[in-house]
Amino acid sequence: RGIAAIAGADDRSAFWLALRARLRDLLIPRGGPVSDVVLGEADLRRLMDAAGACHEASRADTRLAEVLDALVRLVPAEVVFWDWFDVSPSLHERALVGASLTGPPKRAPLGPWLDHLPEHPVMSCRFGPVVAVSDVLTHQQLERTWLWEEAWRPAGVRHEMGMELSHPDSQVNIVVWSRGPGPAFTDRDHLVLQLLRPHVDAAMRRLSSPALTHRHRQILRLVRDGYTDAQMARRLGVTEATIGKHLERIYVRTGARNRAQVVRLTADLLD
């Protein structure tokens, strides 16, 4: 909205000056080192291009990889991927999608990796919505971890940064940037990802949402409100068997195994 409000600036230089001022206003309350970062015109263009790609994600032909490619152009890395999975009651991976402009995601064996998940500065989602491993651990500390010995060093990873997306407590939902030896992630990288995060979150929700009909959503709202099959059938003027068939299709499309889980998984779609 801030960018849209100043888009009518009379000339090119006035536009960029106004945009810089608006971004500064947004950042002052945040505090911390990123408040002092100055974004140049090239950075602002990349930031707006990435936000535009996120908003285009409502198109039916948009692929997740296209959104991730926009993120690569904003913050380069050898590997960029989106990972979404359940951690309880058991490990269940919902999505693992890599950008088409980078290499494929690499991961240690899932069992041990899950055991060490709470130690992971990025994947544990314990240290903020946009965080680099170097924000939490020095390289010497990192070298003493299971993550370094069993996952990063074999894969040639030296730096990693994550953008946590919205999710229930039982899940991890994150976009990850991985780099090999070379430059670490900077305050500029933190800043542009903090600014872009709401747009990425909305785009990923739209692109990963299950295809639910209007009737499915009606039934899900009633399930959320505690209705039984018989009560829903009376409310909607159908048979209990029809309600059962609809619920079966909803479970298939959402990957849910029961009513409580389907309500959690579709909460954003029912608001």
Disulfide bonds with the S-S distance in Angstrom:
none
